[in-house]
Amino acid sequence: DSESTTDNVLLHRHRTLVKLEMEFLKNWLPDNSEQYPEVLALLSKPENDLWQYSAKILSFIDQEVELFSTVLSKNGQLEDLDKFKLLDECLHNINDDTYKIERLLVNRIHMQLMLRANEQGTPEKILTDNYIQFEENVRQLQDEQSNHNSISISLIAWIKYYIELYAVALKNQCSEKIMGTIDQFLTRDELHLSLTLKLFVIKQICELSSVKFDTFCEIFYNRNVVWPRTILEKPQDQHNLILPTPLFVCEDEFKRISDILSYSNDIEHLRQLITNCTTNQTSSYCFLVWFIHYYSRFY
């Protein structure tokens, strides 16, 4: 009990320190916005959890960089790369296998684009007006090999925005001509990104409709939409699903827990694991990820 109490106290202190550090950055950054690379480097470090409180900081940084406003006005295209040279250098220096900062920036820009979608018209109008740009952006992202991380961020964020609007229109059973055009594009499996786009549409429709994947399959089995069949009609006896774990910066803890649950029959190890999960957020998170991976094999 005393050990559990001590762990809880330490966890509370850690959270308090993180929040205090974040408040300091929020107040310091507006007057020192040109030093944003140092802040991004701090956010990227795997040993801290500052990214959980990063929304306001990224807003300040974006005011300096103007990445979102460029994506909004240019439909994901960055014409003046010199403008983003400092950001590219920063991301090149700090990026690891998680691409944490890139993910945070993509998610923020995508969210801001969705919040402003109504200003651009109905989903069908936006899809129709920007379809050619959508194809160009997908192909550019597919072939992107430069060292400009800002290009990838802007393209991914805008493509997610366009595809989410397609999911909205599909959910609402829109019958505009553009729906057939996008269906044909997604049905052609000539691009490596094709499957990723399809999975994102499925995920968004399931969330928007509050349905599970089984229900999605039932709904679209008889719909006049071709591309879902390229997924639904594949063999169902393949259990090679690897779930995405963005910001997965606790791989060592996951492997430790996986070893205990997969290979250890020692009751003491299991008891200690239960104790750790009740007092340690990282252990609890890794256990949930392991359980989801394990459960998915029988789905």
N, C-alpha and C positions, 0 to 999 in steps of 0.2 A: 504493500500500500504506500509506504513512504517513497519507494522508487517511482511509483506511478505519479504520486503528487509532485515529486521533483521534476519529472518529465513534463508534466502539465505546466508547471511554473516556467520552465525553460522555453516551452513552446509559446507561451503567452508573451514572454519577454522578447522572443525572436520576432513575433508578429508586431509587437509594439515598436521595436527598433526599425523594422522594415518600413512601417508607416511613417515614422519620424524622418527617416532618410528620404522617403518619397516626398514628404511635405517640404523638406529643405530644398530638394531639387525643383519642385514646382515653383517655389518662391525665388530661387536663384536663377533658373533658366531664362525667364523673360528678359532679364537684363544682361544675359550672357549667351544669347541664342547662337552666336557664331561658334561657340564651343560645344555644339551638340554632338560631335563625334565622340567626345569623352563620355557623354551621358549614354549614348547608344552602346559604347563598349562596356559600360557598367551594367546596363540592362541585360547584356548578352551573357554575362558570366553565369555559368551553371550552378555556382554555389549560393546564389541568392535568388529570391523570389520577387524581385522588383517588377518583373514583367507583368505580374498580376495587377499592378496599380499604374500601368504605363499609359493609359488612355490620354490623360491630360498632358503628359510630357510629350507624347507623339504629336498631339495637336499643336503645341508650341513649336516643335521641330518642323512640322509641316508648314507652318506659317513662314519659317525661314527658308525652307527648301522649295515650297510651292509645287510639290509633286502632285497633290490631289487636284489642285486647280488646273494643272496642265493636263492630267488624265481626263478630267471632266470636259475641258474645252476642245481637246484634240482626240477624243475617243480612244485613249490608250496609247497614242503615238507621242514619242518624245523627239522633238526636232532639234532642240538646242542641248546637246549632251554635255557641253562645257558647263552648263548651268548646274548639272548634277554630278560634276566631277568629284567634289569633296565627299558627297554621299557614297558614290561608287567606291572611292578609295577606302572610306570607313568600313563599308560592308565587306569589301575584299579582305580587309585586315582582321575583322572580328568573326567572320562566318565560320561555323563549324558544321558538323553533320546535321544539326537540328535546324539550321537556318532560322533561328528564333526571331531575329529582328525583321528579316524579310517577311516571315509569316505574319507578324504583328502589323507591319505596314500594309501588306496585301489586304488583311482583314479589315483594317481601318478604312482604307480607300474604298473597298467593296461596300462596306456599310454606309459610308457617306454617299456613294453613288446611288444606292438603293433609297436612301432618305430623300434624295432629290429627284427621283424618277418621275414623280407626278408632275414636276415642272416641265418635263420633256414630252408629256402626252401619255396616251394609253400604252400598255405593254405592246399591243399589236402594232401601233404606230412606230414605237421605238424599234421594234424588231424589224419592221419593213424598211424604215429609213436607214438603218445601220447594218443591214445584212452584209453588204459588200465589205464593209469595214471589219465585220466579225470574221468573215472568211480570211481576209488579209491578216488580221491579228493572230488567228489560230495558226496559220501557216508560218508567220514570222516567229511565233513562239516555238513552234516545232523545229525550226531551223536555227534558232538563236544560239550562237556560239561565242558571242563577244564577252568581254569582261565587265560589261555595264549591267550591274545588278538592277539598276533603276529601270532598265528596259523590261526585264523579266517581271519586276514588281508591277509596273504599270499595265503590261499586257495581261497578266494573270488576273489582276483586280478587275479590269474592264471586261474580260471574257466571262468571269464569274457573274458580273452584273448582267451581262446580256443573257447568259444561260439561265440565270434565276428568273429573269422576266419571261423567258420561254417556258419555264416550269409553271409560272403563274398563269400564263395564257393556256397552257396545256391542261392545267387543273380546271380552268374555267371553260374548257371545251371550245375554245376559240376556233372558228372555221375560216379565218382569213387565209389567203393564198400563201402567205409567208410561212404558215405552219407546215405546209407540204414541202416547201423549199428547205426548211431546216431539217425536217424529217429525212429528206433525201441525203442531205449533207451528213447527218449522224449515221445513216444506214451504210454509207460508203466507209469501209474499214481501211482506208488507204493511209490514215494518219494514226500515229501512235497515241495521240491525245484523244482519239475518238472514244475509247472506253472510259477514260477519266471523265469526259464531258457527260457521257451517258449516266455514269454512276452519280455524278453531282446532280443531274436532273432528277433521278430517282430519289435521292436523299431529300432534295428540296420538296418534291411532291408529297413524299411521306410525311414530312414535317408540316407542310402547309395544310394537308388534309387530315393530319393526326391519325394516320393509318400505318399499319405494319407492312412489311414487304409482301407478305402473303396476300393481303388485301389489294396492294398495288398490282400484283400479278393478275388477280381476278378482274380488276377494273379495266386493265389495258389488254387483256387477252382478246377481247372482242372489239376494241377500239380501232379506228382506221388510222393507226400509227404503226409504222413498220419497225422502227429501230428497236423498240423494247424486245421484239421477238429474237433479235440477234443475241440477247442476253438470256431471256427466259427459256429459249429452246435448247440451250446448251446442256450437256449431261449434268444431272443433279447429283451424281455419285462422287464428285470431286470435292475433297475436303482440304483444299490447299489455300483457303482464305487466310490472308495476312491483313489484319486490321491496321489502319493507319493510327499512329500515336504521335500527333504533333506536339512539339515542345517536350519530347520524351528525353529529359535530361537526367533521369535516374535509372539508367540501364543496369548499372551494377546491382542496385537493390532489387530490381526486377529479376535478374538472373539468380540472385541469392534466394529469393522467395520461390522462384520456379524450381530450383534444386530441392528445396525443402518439401514442396508439395508434390513433386514428381517422383522423387527418389528416396526420400527419408521416411522411415517408419517410426522414428524416435518420437515418442509422445512429448518429451520435454521440448524438443525443437518446435513442435506444433503449438504447445502452450506459450512458449516465448514469442512465437509469431503472432498469436492472438493478442498478447500483451502489447507488442510493438504496434500493431495495427490500431489499437485503441488510443495510443498516445502519439503516434508519429504519422503525419499526413502523407509523407512520401511512401512509407510502407503500406498504408491503407490504399493509396492510389495504385501502387504496383500490384497489390493483391487483386484489386478489381480488374485491372488490365489482364492479369494472368487468367482470372476466372472467365472473362469474356472470350479470350483466345481459346480456352479449354471448351467452353460451352459451344462455341461456333462450330466445333468439329462434329457435333451431333445435330446441328440444326437442319 
